[in-house]
Amino acid sequence: MTKGHRPSVRTTGTAGHPTVSGTALRWGPAAAGCGLLVAAALFAPHQARAAAAQDWPPFVLVAGLLLVGLVADGDGLFAAGGHVLARLAPNGVLLYAGTAVLVVTVTTLLNLDTSVTFVTPVLVYAARSRGGREEAPLLYACLLLSNAGSLLLPGSNLTNLIVLGHLHLSGRSFLAHMALPALAAAAVTALVVGAVHHRALRSTVALTNEPERPVLGIGLVAIVVVTVLVVALRTPALPVAAVGVVAVLVRTGRSSERAPPARAALQVLGVPVLVGLFGLAVALGTLGRSWSGPATLLSHLDVWGTAAVAALTSVLVNNLPAASLLAARQPPHPFALLIGLNVGPNLFVTGSLAWILWLRAAKSAGGRPDVRRATLLGLASVPLAIAAAVGLLVLSGAS
C-alpha cells in the first residue's frame, strides 16, 4: 500500500475529468436528500424543524471527526499502528487481538466512519506484509467491530447523538451507562470473526523492518482535543467541527507532501452521501413526529424487543434514518435502541454508511472484500452480540 493513498470515488471521462453522467450519479443522493427535506418542510414544517434540530449536530460532528482522521492519517498515525502490529505480533492471534483493540479505539475516539476509512487500508497492508494469510479476519473485523464497537462514546456513531437528543447526557454519563454493554458487543463480535477464521490466524511471522515514524504534531493534538470535547461537552458538534477544519487548514498550509489538499477533505467527507442521509433522516424524523406508529410500537416492547426492532429497521432504511424515525419521540428504552441501531447494521450492507466506506477503502488498498462473507459473519455475530449487550444492560440496571 502506498503511503497516503486515498480511495477514489470520482467517475472520469477520457480526459480525466468527471463525466456528466458520473457527476449526476455522484450527486444523486444529495439531490434526493434535498428533495426529501423540501417535502418534509412542506408536509409538516414544525415537525421538520424539530427533526432537523435533532439531526444536524451528529452530521456536523462526524464531518469534524473525519477531518481530524484525515489529518491523523496524513501524519502517519494509523499507518504507524499497522506497522507496529505487523512487526511486533509474533503470531496471527496476537495480531488479530491488536487489530481489535486498534479498531475499537479509533472507532471510540474518532467515529466508526473514520475507522473504516483510514484503518482498513492499514490492516490490508499489515496482513500483506506478513504474507497475506490474515487479511480476511483483519478486513472483516474492521467493518464489524467498527459498527459493534461504536457504543462507548456519543461521537462514536451518529445514531448515538440522534437518540441522545432527548437525554442530554454528557460523554462521561453516556460511558457510565454503556461501557459494559459496548465492550460485550465488541468482544463477542471479535470472538465470532476470530473463531470463523481461526485457521488463518495460525501463523507465526517475525518481521524486522522498522516502521516509519509518525509525525507527532497537529494530528495527535487534534485527536486529544476532540476526545476531551466529546467526553466533556453535551453538545460537542460545532467545537469538534471547528477543530477538524483548523487541523486541515494548518496541515494544508504547511509545505509537506503529507498535507491533505482540499479535494481530499471533500472526498473523505462524502458530502453527497451525507446530504442524502441527512435529508432521509429529517424526512423520517418528521414522519415519526407526525405519526404515532413508531412510538406506539416501541412503547409496547421491552428492551429485547426494542433492540431487535432497531436492528431490523437499520437494515431496511439505514441506521441513521432509522434512529431519526424511532427516536423522533423519546423512546422508553433508549440504550437498548442504540444497541440495535449500532450492532444491527452488521447484518447487511444497507445497515450503515460504514459498509460503503469500508468497501471503497478495502478495494482501493488492493484488498478483497466480499459482501456475502461479511454478511454471513454478521448473521452469526449480531444475535450473540446484541444478546450479550442487552443482557449486561439489564443486569447493570442501566436499561
C-alpha positions as CSV (number, residue, x, y, z in Angstrom):
1,M,0.0,0.0,0.0
2,T,1.4,3.4,-1.0
3,K,1.6,5.8,1.9
4,G,-1.1,8.4,1.8
5,H,-3.1,6.6,-0.9
6,R,-6.8,7.6,-0.8
7,P,-9.7,5.7,-2.2
8,S,-11.1,7.4,-5.3
9,V,-14.8,7.9,-5.8
10,R,-14.5,10.1,-8.9
11,T,-16.0,9.0,-12.2
12,T,-13.9,10.4,-15.0
13,G,-14.1,10.7,-18.7
14,T,-11.4,10.1,-21.3
15,A,-9.6,13.3,-20.4
16,G,-9.6,12.6,-16.7
17,H,-12.5,15.0,-15.9
18,P,-15.7,13.9,-14.4
19,T,-18.4,12.9,-16.9
20,V,-21.8,14.4,-16.9
21,S,-23.4,11.1,-16.0
22,G,-20.7,10.4,-13.4
23,T,-21.3,13.8,-11.7
24,A,-25.1,13.3,-11.8
25,L,-24.7,9.8,-10.2
26,R,-22.3,11.1,-7.6
27,W,-24.6,14.0,-6.6
28,G,-27.8,11.9,-6.9
29,P,-28.1,11.1,-3.2
30,A,-27.7,14.9,-2.3
31,A,-30.4,15.8,-4.8
32,A,-32.7,13.1,-3.3
33,G,-31.9,14.3,0.2
34,C,-32.7,17.9,-0.7
35,G,-36.0,16.8,-2.3
36,L,-36.9,14.9,0.9
37,L,-36.0,18.0,3.0
38,V,-38.3,20.2,0.9
39,A,-41.1,17.6,1.0
40,A,-40.9,17.3,4.8
41,A,-40.9,21.1,5.2
42,L,-44.0,21.4,3.1
43,F,-45.8,18.5,4.7
44,A,-45.2,19.4,8.3
45,P,-43.0,22.4,8.8
46,H,-43.0,22.4,12.6
47,Q,-42.1,18.7,12.8
48,A,-39.5,19.1,10.1
49,R,-37.7,21.9,12.0
50,A,-37.7,19.7,15.2
51,A,-36.3,16.8,13.3
52,A,-33.6,18.9,11.6
53,A,-32.7,20.4,15.0
54,Q,-32.2,16.9,16.4
55,D,-30.3,15.5,13.4
56,W,-27.9,18.2,12.3
57,P,-25.4,18.0,15.3
58,P,-24.4,14.4,14.6
59,F,-23.7,15.1,10.9
60,V,-21.6,18.1,11.8
61,L,-19.8,16.1,14.4
62,V,-18.9,13.2,12.1
63,A,-17.7,15.7,9.5
64,G,-15.3,17.2,12.1
65,L,-14.1,13.7,13.2
66,L,-13.5,12.6,9.6
67,L,-11.4,15.8,9.0
68,V,-9.3,15.0,12.1
69,G,-8.9,11.5,10.9
70,L,-7.7,12.7,7.6
71,V,-5.0,14.8,9.3
72,A,-4.0,12.0,11.6
73,D,-3.7,9.7,8.6
74,G,-1.6,12.3,6.8
75,D,0.7,12.4,9.9
76,G,1.1,8.6,9.6
77,L,-0.5,7.8,12.9
78,F,-2.8,5.0,11.6
79,A,0.0,3.6,9.3
80,A,2.4,3.5,12.3
81,G,-0.2,1.5,14.2
82,G,-0.4,-1.0,11.4
83,H,3.4,-1.3,11.0
84,V,3.8,-1.9,14.8
85,L,1.1,-4.5,14.7
86,A,2.6,-6.3,11.8
87,R,6.1,-6.1,13.2
88,L,5.6,-6.9,16.8
89,A,2.8,-9.5,16.8
90,P,4.6,-12.9,17.0
91,N,1.6,-14.8,15.7
92,G,-1.8,-14.3,14.0
93,V,-3.8,-14.5,17.2
94,L,-2.0,-11.6,18.8
95,L,-2.1,-9.6,15.5
96,Y,-5.8,-10.1,15.5
97,A,-6.2,-9.1,19.1
98,G,-4.1,-5.9,18.5
99,T,-6.3,-5.2,15.4
100,A,-9.5,-5.5,17.5
101,V,-8.1,-3.0,20.1
102,L,-6.9,-0.6,17.4
103,V,-10.3,-0.6,15.6
104,V,-12.4,-0.2,18.7
105,T,-10.0,2.6,19.9
106,V,-10.2,4.6,16.7
107,T,-14.0,4.0,16.5
108,T,-14.5,5.2,20.0
109,L,-12.4,8.3,19.7
110,L,-12.9,9.3,16.1
111,N,-16.1,7.7,14.9
112,L,-16.7,4.4,13.1
113,D,-16.7,6.1,9.7
114,T,-13.1,7.3,10.4
115,S,-12.2,3.8,11.4
116,V,-13.3,2.1,8.3
117,T,-12.0,4.8,6.0
118,F,-8.5,5.0,7.4
119,V,-7.8,1.8,9.4
120,T,-9.0,-0.6,6.7
121,P,-6.1,0.1,4.3
122,V,-3.6,-0.1,7.1
123,L,-4.9,-3.6,8.1
124,V,-4.7,-4.8,4.5
125,Y,-1.0,-3.6,4.4
126,A,-0.3,-5.2,7.8
127,A,-1.6,-8.6,6.5
128,R,0.1,-8.3,3.2
129,S,3.5,-7.6,4.8
130,R,3.1,-10.9,6.7
131,G,2.2,-12.9,3.7
132,G,-1.5,-12.1,3.4
133,R,-2.9,-15.1,5.2
134,E,-4.5,-13.0,8.0
135,E,-6.1,-10.5,5.5
136,A,-9.6,-11.8,5.7
137,P,-10.1,-11.8,9.5
138,L,-8.5,-8.4,9.8
139,L,-10.6,-7.0,7.0
140,Y,-13.9,-8.3,8.3
141,A,-13.1,-7.4,11.9
142,C,-12.5,-3.8,10.9
143,L,-16.0,-3.5,9.5
144,L,-17.9,-5.5,12.1
145,L,-16.1,-4.1,15.1
146,S,-16.4,-0.5,13.8
147,N,-20.2,-1.0,13.9
148,A,-20.4,-3.1,17.1
149,G,-17.7,-1.1,18.9
150,S,-19.4,2.3,18.4
151,L,-21.3,2.3,21.7
152,L,-18.7,3.7,24.1
153,L,-18.9,7.5,23.4
154,P,-21.6,9.7,21.9
155,G,-19.4,10.7,19.0
156,S,-18.6,7.1,18.1
157,N,-21.7,6.8,16.0
158,L,-24.2,9.3,14.6
159,T,-27.1,7.3,15.9
160,N,-25.9,7.8,19.5
161,L,-26.2,11.6,19.1
162,I,-29.6,11.4,17.4
163,V,-31.1,9.3,20.2
164,L,-29.3,11.3,22.9
165,G,-31.1,14.4,21.7
166,H,-33.8,13.6,24.2
167,L,-31.5,12.6,27.1
168,H,-28.9,15.5,27.2
169,L,-26.2,13.2,28.6
170,S,-22.5,14.2,28.7
171,G,-20.0,11.8,27.2
172,R,-19.0,10.7,30.7
173,S,-22.6,9.9,31.7
174,F,-23.1,8.0,28.4
175,L,-19.9,6.0,29.0
176,A,-21.1,5.1,32.5
177,H,-24.3,3.7,31.1
178,M,-22.9,1.9,28.1
179,A,-19.4,0.8,29.0
180,L,-20.2,-2.9,29.8
181,P,-22.7,-3.4,27.0
182,A,-20.4,-1.8,24.5
183,L,-17.4,-3.9,25.5
184,A,-19.5,-7.0,25.4
185,A,-20.8,-6.3,21.9
186,A,-17.3,-5.7,20.6
187,A,-15.8,-8.7,22.4
188,V,-18.5,-11.1,21.1
189,T,-18.1,-9.8,17.6
190,A,-14.3,-10.2,17.7
191,L,-14.6,-13.7,19.1
192,V,-17.1,-14.8,16.3
193,V,-14.9,-13.4,13.5
194,G,-11.8,-14.9,15.1
195,A,-13.4,-18.3,15.6
196,V,-14.6,-18.5,12.0
197,H,-11.1,-17.6,10.7
198,H,-9.1,-19.4,13.3
199,R,-7.1,-21.3,10.7
200,A,-5.9,-18.1,9.0
201,L,-4.7,-16.9,12.4
202,R,-2.5,-19.9,13.0
203,S,0.7,-18.3,11.6
204,T,4.0,-17.1,13.1
205,V,5.8,-14.4,11.3
206,A,8.7,-12.3,12.6
207,L,9.3,-9.0,10.7
208,T,12.4,-6.9,11.4
209,N,11.7,-3.8,9.3
210,E,11.3,-0.7,11.3
211,P,8.1,1.2,10.8
212,E,8.2,4.8,9.5
213,R,7.9,7.2,12.4
214,P,4.7,9.1,12.5
215,V,4.6,12.9,12.8
216,L,3.6,13.8,16.4
217,G,2.0,17.1,15.5
218,I,-1.3,18.6,14.7
219,G,-3.0,15.2,14.1
220,L,-2.2,13.9,17.5
221,V,-3.1,17.3,19.1
222,A,-6.5,17.3,17.3
223,I,-7.2,13.8,18.4
224,V,-6.6,14.7,22.1
225,V,-8.6,17.9,21.8
226,V,-11.7,16.3,20.2
227,T,-11.6,13.4,22.7
228,V,-11.7,15.8,25.6
229,L,-14.5,17.8,23.9
230,V,-16.6,14.7,23.2
231,V,-16.3,13.4,26.8
232,A,-16.8,16.8,28.5
233,L,-19.4,18.5,26.4
234,R,-23.1,17.7,25.9
235,T,-23.1,19.3,22.5
236,P,-19.6,19.0,21.1
237,A,-20.6,19.1,17.4
238,L,-19.6,22.6,16.5
239,P,-16.3,22.7,18.6
240,V,-15.2,19.4,17.1
241,A,-16.0,20.5,13.6
242,A,-14.0,23.7,14.2
243,V,-11.0,21.6,15.4
244,G,-11.3,19.5,12.2
245,V,-11.4,22.5,9.9
246,V,-8.5,24.2,11.7
247,A,-6.4,21.0,11.6
248,V,-6.9,20.6,7.9
249,L,-6.1,24.3,7.2
250,V,-2.9,24.0,9.3
251,R,-1.8,20.9,7.6
252,T,-2.6,22.2,4.1
253,G,-0.8,25.5,4.8
254,R,2.5,23.6,5.5
255,S,4.9,22.6,2.8
256,S,4.7,18.9,3.3
257,E,3.9,16.1,0.9
258,R,1.5,14.7,3.5
259,A,-0.5,17.9,3.7
260,P,-4.1,16.9,2.7
261,P,-5.5,19.1,-0.1
262,A,-9.0,20.5,0.0
263,R,-10.1,17.9,-2.6
264,A,-9.1,15.0,-0.3
265,A,-11.0,16.6,2.6
266,L,-14.2,16.9,0.4
267,Q,-13.7,13.3,-0.8
268,V,-13.3,12.0,2.7
269,L,-16.4,13.8,3.9
270,G,-18.5,12.2,1.1
271,V,-20.8,15.3,1.0
272,P,-23.4,13.9,-1.4
273,V,-24.0,10.8,0.7
274,L,-24.1,12.8,4.0
275,V,-26.6,15.3,2.5
276,G,-28.7,12.4,1.2
277,L,-28.7,10.6,4.5
278,F,-29.4,13.9,6.3
279,G,-32.4,14.5,4.1
280,L,-33.7,11.0,4.6
281,A,-33.2,11.3,8.4
282,V,-35.1,14.5,8.6
283,A,-37.9,13.1,6.5
284,L,-38.3,10.0,8.6
285,G,-37.9,12.1,11.8
286,T,-40.8,14.3,10.5
287,L,-42.8,11.2,9.9
288,G,-42.1,9.9,13.4
289,R,-43.3,13.2,14.9
290,S,-46.4,13.3,12.7
291,W,-47.4,9.7,13.0
292,S,-47.6,7.9,16.4
293,G,-47.0,4.4,14.9
294,P,-43.2,4.0,15.7
295,A,-43.6,5.5,19.2
296,T,-46.6,3.2,19.9
297,L,-44.7,0.2,18.8
298,L,-41.7,0.9,21.0
299,S,-44.0,1.6,24.0
300,H,-45.2,-2.0,23.8
301,L,-41.7,-3.5,23.6
302,D,-39.3,-4.5,26.3
303,V,-35.5,-3.9,26.0
304,W,-35.1,-7.1,24.0
305,G,-37.8,-6.3,21.5
306,T,-36.6,-2.7,21.2
307,A,-33.1,-3.9,20.2
308,A,-34.5,-6.4,17.7
309,V,-36.8,-3.8,16.0
310,A,-34.0,-1.3,15.9
311,A,-31.6,-3.8,14.3
312,L,-34.1,-4.8,11.6
313,T,-35.1,-1.2,10.9
314,S,-31.5,-0.2,10.4
315,V,-31.2,-2.8,7.7
316,L,-34.3,-1.6,6.0
317,V,-33.6,2.1,5.8
318,N,-30.0,2.6,7.2
319,N,-29.3,3.1,10.8
320,L,-29.1,6.9,10.7
321,P,-32.7,7.5,9.3
322,A,-33.8,4.6,11.5
323,A,-32.6,6.4,14.5
324,S,-34.3,9.6,13.5
325,L,-37.6,7.7,12.9
326,L,-37.5,5.6,16.1
327,A,-36.2,8.4,18.3
328,A,-38.5,11.1,16.9
329,R,-40.2,11.0,20.3
330,Q,-38.4,10.0,23.4
331,P,-38.1,6.1,23.3
332,P,-38.8,4.2,26.5
333,H,-35.6,2.1,26.2
334,P,-33.0,4.4,24.5
335,F,-29.9,2.4,25.4
336,A,-31.4,-0.8,24.1
337,L,-32.5,1.1,21.0
338,L,-28.9,2.2,20.4
339,I,-27.6,-1.4,20.8
340,G,-29.9,-2.5,18.0
341,L,-29.1,0.5,15.8
342,N,-25.3,0.2,16.2
343,V,-24.9,-3.6,16.1
344,G,-27.8,-4.4,13.8
345,P,-26.2,-2.9,10.7
346,N,-23.7,-5.7,10.6
347,L,-26.5,-7.9,9.2
348,F,-26.3,-6.4,5.7
349,V,-24.7,-3.7,3.5
350,T,-27.7,-1.4,3.7
351,G,-27.3,-1.1,7.5
352,S,-24.8,1.7,7.7
353,L,-22.7,4.1,5.7
354,A,-19.7,2.3,7.2
355,W,-20.2,-0.6,4.8
356,I,-19.8,1.6,1.7
357,L,-16.8,3.4,3.1
358,W,-15.3,0.0,4.1
359,L,-15.8,-1.5,0.6
360,R,-14.3,1.6,-1.1
361,A,-11.3,1.7,1.2
362,A,-10.6,-2.0,1.1
363,K,-10.7,-2.2,-2.7
364,S,-8.5,0.9,-3.0
365,A,-5.9,-0.7,-0.9
366,G,-5.9,-3.9,-3.0
367,G,-8.0,-5.9,-0.6
368,R,-10.6,-8.4,-1.5
369,P,-13.8,-7.6,0.5
370,D,-16.7,-9.9,0.0
371,V,-20.2,-8.6,0.9
372,R,-21.5,-12.2,1.1
373,R,-18.9,-13.3,3.6
374,A,-19.2,-10.2,5.6
375,T,-23.0,-10.7,5.7
376,L,-22.6,-14.3,6.9
377,L,-20.3,-13.2,9.7
378,G,-22.8,-10.5,10.6
379,L,-25.7,-13.0,10.7
380,A,-23.6,-15.2,13.1
381,S,-22.3,-12.4,15.3
382,V,-25.2,-9.9,15.6
383,P,-27.7,-12.0,17.6
384,L,-25.0,-13.1,20.0
385,A,-23.6,-9.5,20.4
386,I,-27.0,-8.0,20.9
387,A,-27.9,-10.7,23.4
388,A,-24.7,-10.0,25.4
389,A,-25.0,-6.3,25.3
390,V,-28.7,-6.2,26.2
391,G,-28.1,-8.8,28.9
392,L,-25.4,-6.7,30.6
393,L,-27.6,-3.6,30.1
394,V,-30.4,-5.3,32.1
395,L,-28.0,-6.7,34.8
396,S,-26.4,-3.3,35.3
397,G,-29.7,-1.6,35.7
398,A,-29.0,1.0,33.0
399,S,-31.9,0.0,30.8
